């Protein structure tokens, strides 16, 4: 069972990365302040779902470096 869960997690991560590959940081940073807020991320359900995992410094915003992890 653990093997199946690990496989599913890898597939989900790959799917998320593929979904964001064609989307640039600037697409989400609509106010141009250099970070993606939770409000800005709310336009994309997948980004909302993984936001806290990407927000490694837990400041409630995604930097370009943090967002780059999905690309």
C-alpha positions as CSV (number, residue, x, y, z in Angstrom):
1,X,0.0,0.0,0.0
2,X,2.8,2.4,0.8
3,X,4.3,1.8,-2.6
4,X,1.0,2.7,-4.2
5,X,0.7,5.9,-2.2
6,X,4.3,6.9,-3.1
7,X,3.6,6.3,-6.8
8,X,0.4,8.3,-6.7
9,X,2.3,11.2,-5.0
10,X,4.9,11.2,-7.7
11,X,2.3,11.2,-10.4
12,X,0.4,14.1,-8.8
13,X,3.6,16.1,-8.5
14,X,4.5,15.4,-12.2
15,X,1.0,16.5,-13.2
16,X,1.3,19.7,-11.2
17,X,4.6,20.5,-12.7
18,X,3.3,19.9,-16.2
19,X,0.3,22.1,-15.6
20,X,2.5,25.0,-14.5
21,X,5.2,24.6,-17.2
22,X,3.4,26.9,-19.6
23,X,2.5,29.4,-16.9
24,X,5.0,32.1,-15.9
25,X,5.4,33.6,-12.5
26,X,4.3,36.9,-13.9
27,X,0.9,35.4,-14.9
28,X,0.1,35.0,-11.2
29,X,1.9,38.1,-9.9
30,X,-0.9,40.3,-11.1
31,X,0.0,43.3,-9.0
32,X,3.7,43.2,-10.0
33,X,5.1,43.2,-6.5
34,X,7.5,40.3,-7.1
35,X,5.6,37.7,-5.1
36,X,2.5,35.6,-5.5
37,X,0.1,36.2,-2.7
38,X,-2.5,33.6,-1.6
39,X,-5.2,35.8,-3.1
40,X,-3.3,35.9,-6.5
41,X,-2.9,32.1,-6.3
42,X,-6.6,31.6,-5.7
43,X,-7.3,31.8,-9.4
44,X,-5.7,28.3,-9.9
45,X,-7.0,25.4,-7.8
46,X,-3.8,23.4,-8.3
47,X,-1.6,26.3,-7.1
48,X,-3.8,26.7,-4.1
49,X,-3.5,23.0,-3.3
50,X,0.3,23.1,-3.3
51,X,0.8,26.7,-2.1
52,X,1.9,25.8,1.5
53,X,4.3,23.2,0.2
54,X,6.0,25.7,-2.1
55,X,6.0,28.5,0.5
56,X,9.1,27.2,2.2
57,X,9.6,30.3,4.4
58,X,6.0,30.3,5.5
59,X,5.5,34.0,4.8
60,X,2.2,33.5,2.9
61,X,3.7,34.5,-0.4
62,X,5.6,32.7,-3.1
63,X,8.9,34.2,-4.4
64,X,10.1,33.5,-7.9
65,X,12.5,31.0,-6.4
66,X,9.7,29.2,-4.5
67,X,7.4,29.2,-7.6
68,X,10.3,27.9,-9.8
69,X,10.1,24.5,-8.0
70,X,7.0,23.6,-10.0
71,X,8.6,24.3,-13.3
